[in-house]
Amino acid sequence: MKALKELTGVAAPLPMMNVDTDMIIPKQYLKTISRDGLGKGLFHAMRYHDDGTDNPDFVLNREAYKNASFLIAGDNFGCGSSREHAAWALEDFGIRCVIASSFSDIFYNNAFKNGMLLIKLPQDAVDTLTAQAEYGSNAKFSVDLESQILTAPDGTEHKFELDEFKKHCLLNGLDEIALTLEKENTIASFEKSSTQNHSWLTPAN
Amino acid sequence: MSARTLYDKIWDAHVVSTEPDGTCLIYIDRHLVHEVTSAQAFSGLRHNNRQIRRPELTLAVVDHNIPTSDRSQGIDDPESKLQIDTLRSNTAEFGVEYFDATDVRQGIVHIIGPEQGFTLPGTTVVCGDSHTATHGAFGALAHGIGTSEVEHVLASQTLLQTKSKNMQVLIKGKLQKGVTAKDLTLAIIAKTGTAGGTGHVIEYCGEAISDLSMEGRMTLCNMAIEGGARAGLVAPDEKTFAYLKGRPKAPKGADWDAAVEYWKTLKSDEGAHYDQIVILEAKDIAPVVTWGTSPEDALPITGSVPDPQSFEDEHKQAAAKRSLEYMGLTAGTSLDEIEIDKVFIGSCTNGRIEDLRAVAKVVEGKKIADRVSAMVVPGSGLVKKQAEEEGIADILIAAGFDWREPGCSMCLGMNPDRLKPQERCASTSNRNFEGRQGHGGRTHLMSPAMAAAAAVTGKLTDVRTMVDS
């Protein structure tokens, strides 16, 4: 996965709570067998009119936010379906960092596995950042992952929490499966003891 | 050792290793796979020249994408066909057991796991689908994962996880007549909110939970994810063991006895710590319907559409206003005056035999309203067969229901079963999100009995006024 150490850019404000993954990427894009090219379907129902033309009112269609690399959303962002297509679509569009007061557990994990950083901040702080993001292309946000600080356009610094392990993987762009497979001996020994103690764990027939 | 919850016990029994920050490598006992979230994981294995560590612990089935009309002649939609063909070839290449669309054991992934005895108490169960929470009904630690994690499990039979917090949802007393597991699970979400369970694993406790059938417990746990929880759990008991005994993939002989002995230890200790406790009185719960576009937008059928201004929080006010616009509803309208166009009976929430029996009980000898088109999609081929043998199918067909082949169907509308813009549906599924059942479609979530009542009257209806249940 892509490493992320620092990021600077414009933030698209989407102050809606409970933005679900159906809304982030709807069903018609789930028939793909590839991870690529899903940015075109991002927020499809809000972003396009029924005839396929752009809805000029939607934030990502406004000139200032067409190249946004941050998204500032409402509480419980990414709830619902486990579809990783939601993370793939955001990443493919160019969003590398989402800020909200909470995220669904599954979406949270999916995003980090795709080189994205999700930042949880109290709702008051999110509201302030949303208001600043409304200033458009001159309102630059930046994040430094090593120090875990998000700097708002007005210079205010917001410290955020993050698990060390997630941070380490994201800073270095590590392949988690390769890391896990290095523990082959530990996994094999766990398996041996669990099969000995609970032979019923192996499915019948 | 100090007092532990059921979740603590299952978690502790599966920790393979721990990172300094507390991130754990957890062993996965059961992995379910379907066509929509697996292709990219198999591609990843192939790209990195990796094998599946223990193929016998993975079971694959096609469910999301397939039409619910006759499938014996193949599938027309080229994209769906490609995705299904890809699952078939991937499972053959990597040696995973696969139930194809024409197999009687085919069905919704969360219906067939328990049905086959693949889901067992005390195990860890994952699937690239958020409704994996369903399997928690058996006292299995079960949760949805993304495709990267599907690949991780295939390659290593493990997952990197941080431990969730413990949450207890305690239901005191007995449910009233006509109130089902679906009403219960929606009432819980209405109380906790869709983010109320975020970062937690819920254990459902109390008399009303013990009283539920295994089917009811599956309905309950299925929607733990709609309350934001990582997983839902019900401690296994004699009902659990009776359900599993003799199922094809359940333990046999001495293994069965050893398993039951272990499963009996799977309950929370006296004095175990919960980070959050939510208590509901069963007697206060009525049949519930949703009015908005989030599962937390649930109210008793005796209520009316709320005024967005009645919510304290400004973000919630904005969400409610948007919901009412999308749903085409006016604040103050009695919920039982809302007319519907479609009825959908099915899904991993309510596509089991007990659900179809509940519908048959309401509609037997009646006809669905002229304005309504209603479909029943059994959760699996085996559920369908049983319903046909019990005469349920005949009752439903006589009432005017369309009797379909098994699959996820109109729960998410990836196949041709979809709502048209502004069509209003009484649905036994789990999500009323904007566009979930079809672009512009309007979903009201409810129990199978309530959906059956709506089918007959053509509007949302309190089923208690129709049958003596």
Interface residues (C-beta under 8 A of the other chain):
Chain A: P15 M16 M17 N18 D20 D22 M23 P26 K27 L30 K31 T32 I33 S34 R35 A45 D50 G74 D75 N76 C79 G80 S81 S82 R83 E84 A87 S102 F103 S104 D105 I106 N109 N110 K113 N114 Q123 D163 E164 F165 K166 E176 I177 A178 T180 L181 K183 T186 I187 F190 E191 S194 H198 S199 W200 L201 T202 P203 A204 N205
Chain B: V16 S17 E19 P20 D21 G22 T23 L25 Y27 D29 R30 V36 T37 A39 Q40 S43 G44 N48 R50 R53 R54 E56 L57 H64 N65 D77 E79 S80 L82 Q83 T86 G117 F118 L120 T123 G128 D129 S130 T132 H143 G144 I145 G146 T147 S148 E149 E151 H152 A155 S156 Q157 T158 L160 T162 S164 T194 A195 T198 G199 I225 E226 G228 R230 P248 K249 A250 P251 K252 D255 W256 A258 A259 Y262 S294 H315 K316 A318 A319 R322 L412 G413 M414 R431 F433 E434 G435 R436 H439
